[in-house]
Amino acid sequence: FSLFLNSFVAQPFQIPSRSMETGLRIGDRVLVNKLAYRFGAEPRRGDVVVFDGTGYFGHADYIKRVVGVGRDHVVCCDKDGRIQVNGRPVDESTFLYPGDSPSTVPFDVVVPEGALFLLGDHRSASSDSRDHLGSPGGGMIPVGEVIGRADWIVWPFAHQARLHRPSAYARVPAGAGADG
């Protein structure tokens, strides 16, 4: 039964780096919901996902926040230093690591259909889509490589919490690709 749950329903994942601080710390264990994107559901902007980065980021599983989905136009940065998605500035202040800027690396990308643009919340300590723009896949991760959505911090007990999708992306319009 335990093997079934771990294989198809939920899987624990240990946070290996500082890339998602302050929300997720090294050694935290999150419960990854493997059913979140089955039956037609897709990752949404703001979701924290675990994915297989083999061939894209390196030979490991990673955890990052979804910033762009298929056909989104993601740009850094506007005149106020904010990331824009489909022309709409995103206020990342509720989850961006204190003192970090949204990015020190300028980028202007259109996310291909069926792919994701992913960033860590602690941008100065994260190797993410920005750092792999010249790699295979152009820094984008195919949706099929997503293992699941991180829904809960389950360990340590003192840090247990439900992970919520931030409202920062709620007003971002649907992507229209390079035209939008």
C-alpha positions as CSV (number, residue, x, y, z in Angstrom):
1,F,0.0,0.0,0.0
2,S,2.8,2.4,0.9
3,L,4.6,1.7,-2.4
4,F,1.3,2.4,-4.3
5,L,0.8,5.7,-2.5
6,N,4.4,6.8,-3.1
7,S,4.3,5.8,-6.7
8,F,1.0,7.2,-7.8
9,V,-0.6,9.5,-5.1
10,A,1.9,11.4,-3.0
11,Q,5.6,11.4,-2.4
12,P,7.8,13.1,0.2
13,F,10.6,15.3,-1.2
14,Q,13.4,16.8,0.9
15,I,14.5,20.4,0.1
16,P,18.1,20.1,-1.0
17,S,19.1,23.8,-1.4
18,R,18.3,27.4,-0.4
19,S,16.6,28.1,-3.8
20,M,13.1,28.3,-2.3
21,E,13.8,30.2,0.9
22,T,12.2,31.7,3.0
23,G,9.1,29.5,2.5
24,L,11.1,26.2,2.1
25,R,14.3,25.6,4.0
26,I,17.1,23.1,3.5
27,G,16.0,19.8,5.1
28,D,12.3,20.6,5.0
29,R,10.2,17.7,3.7
30,V,7.3,18.5,1.4
31,L,4.5,16.2,0.4
32,V,4.2,16.2,-3.4
33,N,0.7,15.6,-4.8
34,K,1.2,13.4,-7.8
35,L,-2.5,13.5,-8.7
36,A,-2.6,17.3,-8.9
37,Y,-2.0,17.3,-12.7
38,R,-3.6,14.1,-13.7
39,F,-7.0,13.9,-15.4
40,G,-6.5,17.0,-17.6
41,A,-5.3,19.5,-15.0
42,E,-2.1,21.5,-15.8
43,P,0.4,23.4,-13.6
44,R,-0.7,27.0,-13.0
45,R,1.4,30.1,-12.5
46,G,2.4,30.3,-8.8
47,D,2.3,26.6,-8.2
48,V,5.4,25.1,-6.5
49,V,6.3,22.0,-8.4
50,V,8.8,19.1,-8.2
51,F,10.2,18.0,-11.6
52,D,12.8,15.8,-13.2
53,G,15.5,18.1,-14.5
54,T,17.5,15.4,-16.3
55,G,18.6,16.8,-19.6
56,Y,17.3,20.3,-18.8
57,F,18.8,21.5,-15.5
58,G,20.9,18.5,-14.4
59,H,20.6,14.9,-13.3
60,A,18.2,15.4,-10.3
61,D,14.7,16.4,-9.2
62,Y,14.2,20.1,-8.5
63,I,11.6,22.2,-6.8
64,K,10.7,25.6,-8.2
65,R,7.8,28.0,-8.7
66,V,5.9,28.2,-12.0
67,V,6.2,31.7,-13.4
68,G,5.1,31.0,-17.0
69,V,3.0,28.4,-18.7
70,G,2.6,27.6,-22.4
71,R,2.2,30.7,-24.6
72,D,3.1,33.1,-21.8
73,H,5.5,36.0,-22.6
74,V,7.8,36.4,-19.6
75,V,10.1,39.5,-19.4
76,C,12.5,40.8,-16.8
77,C,12.2,43.4,-15.9
78,D,9.9,46.4,-16.2
79,K,11.0,50.0,-15.2
80,D,10.1,49.2,-11.5
81,G,12.2,46.0,-11.5
82,R,9.3,43.6,-11.7
83,I,8.8,40.5,-13.8
84,Q,6.0,40.9,-16.3
85,V,3.9,38.0,-17.6
86,N,1.8,38.7,-20.7
87,G,2.4,42.4,-20.2
88,R,1.2,42.4,-16.6
89,P,3.7,43.2,-13.8
90,V,3.8,40.6,-11.0
91,D,4.2,41.6,-7.4
92,E,6.3,38.8,-6.0
93,S,6.9,40.5,-2.6
94,T,4.9,37.9,-0.6
95,F,7.2,35.0,-1.6
96,L,10.5,36.5,-3.0
97,Y,13.4,36.2,-0.6
98,P,13.9,39.4,1.3
99,G,16.6,41.6,-0.3
100,D,16.5,39.7,-3.6
101,S,15.5,41.4,-6.9
102,P,13.2,39.5,-9.2
103,S,16.2,38.8,-11.4
104,T,19.7,40.2,-12.1
105,V,19.6,38.4,-15.4
106,P,17.5,40.1,-18.1
107,F,15.3,37.8,-20.2
108,D,12.5,38.0,-22.7
109,V,11.0,34.6,-23.5
110,V,7.8,33.0,-24.9
111,V,7.1,29.7,-23.1
112,P,6.4,27.0,-25.7
113,E,3.1,25.1,-25.5
114,G,3.4,22.2,-23.1
115,A,6.4,23.7,-21.2
116,L,7.0,25.8,-18.0
117,F,9.2,28.7,-17.1
118,L,10.3,28.1,-13.4
119,L,12.1,30.3,-10.9
120,G,13.2,29.8,-7.3
121,D,11.9,32.2,-4.7
122,H,15.5,32.9,-3.4
123,R,16.6,34.2,-6.8
124,S,20.2,34.9,-5.8
125,A,20.6,31.3,-4.6
126,S,18.6,29.6,-7.4
127,S,19.7,27.9,-10.6
128,D,16.5,28.0,-12.6
129,S,15.1,28.7,-16.0
130,R,17.0,32.0,-16.2
131,D,20.3,30.2,-15.9
132,H,19.5,27.6,-18.5
133,L,18.2,29.7,-21.4
134,G,21.0,28.4,-23.6
135,S,20.6,24.8,-22.5
136,P,18.5,22.1,-24.2
137,G,14.9,23.2,-24.0
138,G,15.9,26.9,-23.6
139,G,15.5,26.8,-19.8
140,M,11.9,25.5,-20.2
141,I,10.8,22.3,-18.6
142,P,8.2,20.1,-20.4
143,V,5.0,19.7,-18.4
144,G,5.5,15.9,-18.7
145,E,8.6,16.1,-16.5
146,V,6.6,17.5,-13.6
147,I,6.3,14.9,-10.8
148,G,3.7,16.8,-8.9
149,R,2.7,19.9,-6.9
150,A,4.2,20.5,-3.5
151,D,1.2,21.0,-1.3
152,W,2.4,20.6,2.3
153,I,5.5,21.1,4.4
154,V,5.3,17.9,6.6
155,W,8.6,18.0,8.4
156,P,9.9,19.4,10.7
157,F,6.7,19.6,12.7
158,A,7.4,23.1,13.9
159,H,7.4,24.3,10.2
160,Q,4.4,22.3,9.0
161,A,2.2,24.4,6.7
162,R,0.0,24.1,3.6
163,L,1.6,25.7,0.5
164,H,-0.8,28.0,-1.2
165,R,-0.7,29.5,-4.7
166,P,0.0,33.2,-4.2
167,S,-2.5,35.7,-5.6
168,A,0.3,37.6,-7.4
169,Y,-0.5,35.8,-10.7
170,A,-4.3,36.0,-10.4
171,R,-4.7,39.0,-12.7
172,V,-2.2,37.8,-15.4
173,P,-4.1,37.3,-18.7
174,A,-3.8,34.2,-20.8
175,G,-0.7,34.0,-23.0
176,A,-1.0,34.7,-26.7
177,G,2.6,33.7,-27.5
178,A,4.9,36.1,-29.3
179,D,2.0,38.2,-30.4
180,G,0.8,38.9,-26.8
